[in-house]
């Protein structure tokens, strides 16, 4: 849910600590990333950012916080025998279990949620520079790679062109 509603990278999500979440103001502060089991700074300067929390995500995070073990530092990161699980393991195992449980048969990569997030915002009319800021891309050119047209947009474009050409 957090990936689909924020566009955060897998490593950014897994490195989130409860101290990075402001449930009152409804913000997520992206301050770190995990790669190969090592927590470090985000991918780039533009990756360090603030992301809003929607109503449904807010409710889910509240529930998650209530069920979190006392003194939990990380929101999602799991430790095994004192070591942090690596991000690919979590996305391969846990994410694909969730996809299968949801009855989704199409092969979906965790990173596809990031592309979908950018695409949905674009198709809702959000300016690409705003999308760039939310997803933490270093340039709008990179953001353009993430945004795809949804099938229903093709019909809308065709109708808009027809209206422009044949309007009286």
N, C-alpha and C positions, 0 to 999 in steps of 0.2 A: 504494500500500500504506500509506504513512504517513497519508494522508487517511482511509482506511477504518478504520485501527486506532487512530487518536488523536482524530479529530474536529476537528483543527486547520483553521483557515480557510486558503484558498488563499494569501493574502498572508503568513500566518504561516509556512506551509511554505516558500514561496519565499524568505523572509528568513532562514531557518535557516542558521546558521553551524556549522561543526564544533565551535566553542567552546560552543555551546548544547546539545550532545549529550554526556551522560555515559554512555558505553557500559558502564563498569564497574558503576555504580549503576543503570543502565537508566532514566535520566530524560531527558526533553527539557525544557529551560527555554525557555518562550515569552517572549521579551524584546523582539521587534520585529515589524514588519509591513511589507509593501511595498504601496504604492498608487500607481498611475500612474508606476511607475519610481522612486519615492522611498521610501527606507527610513526609517521613523519608529517611534514607540512603538506598542504594541498598541492596538487599538480602544478599550479602556477599562481601568480599573484591574483589573477582574476578569479581563481577557484576559491579563494578566501572570500566568503560572501554571507549574506543574510537571505534566508528563504522563508516565505510565509507558510503558515500552517492553516490548512482548510478546516472547516467544521468537522468533517468525517475523520480526518487525520488527527485532529485534536482529541476527539473522543477515543480513538484507538490508542493514542499515546497515553492518555489518562488511564485507560484500562491496563495498558502494559506496565505503566509505572506502579499501579496498585498491586500487580501480581509479581513485580520484580523482587528478587531476594533482597533482604535488608543489606544496605551498603553496596549495592551494585553500582559500579562505575560506568560500565558500558551498557548501551541499550540493547544491542544485538549481538555483540561479539561474544563468542563462547570460548572458554578456556578448557583445554584438555591436558591433563597432567601438568598443569602450570604453564603451558604454552598456549599462545593464541592460535586458533584455527586460522588457516589461510583463507583469504577471500574466495579464491576459485573453488575450494572445497565446499564452502558454504553455498555458493551459487549453484554449483553443479548438483550437489546432493539435495539440499533443502529446497531450493527454488524449483528444481525439476519435480520434486515430490509434490509441491504445491500446485504446479501447473497440471500435473497428471490428476491430482485430486479434484481440481476444478473442471476436469473433463475436456481440457484443451488438448487437441491432438496435433496441432501445428507446432513445429519446432520453434521455440522462442528462446532467445538468449536473454540473459538478465539485462544486458546493455540495450536490448531492443526497447525496454521500458523508457529509457532515456530518449531514444529517437521518437517513440510514441508521444511522450510528454511534449517535446518541441513541436511535433507535427500537429497535435491537438490544439496547442496554443496558437500556432500559425493559422490554422483553419477556423479559429474563433476570432481572428482579427487582431491578435496581439502583435505589436510591432517587433520585428526581428531583433532590434537592439535591446528591447526589454527581455526577450527570450534569451539573448546572449548573456545578459547580466544574471538572470536567474540560474541558468545552467552552468555559468562560470567559464564560458569559452573566452579565449584570448582575442578572437576576432569574429566579426559577423560572417566572414567567409566560412569559418568552421561551422557556425550555427546553420548556415544555408545547407551544408552537407547533411545535417540532422533532420531538416524539415522536408517532408514529402507531401505531395498532394494526396488527399483522400479521394476515393473513387467518385463520391457524390459531387466533388468540386468540379470535375470535368463537365458535367451537365450544366452546372451553374455558370461556368465560364462560357460554354456554348450559347446558352440563353442570353447572357449578358451581351455577348458579341452581336447576336442577332438583334436584340433590342436596340443596341447602339446604331446598327446599320440601317434597320428598317423602321425606326421610330419616326413618327411624323411631327 
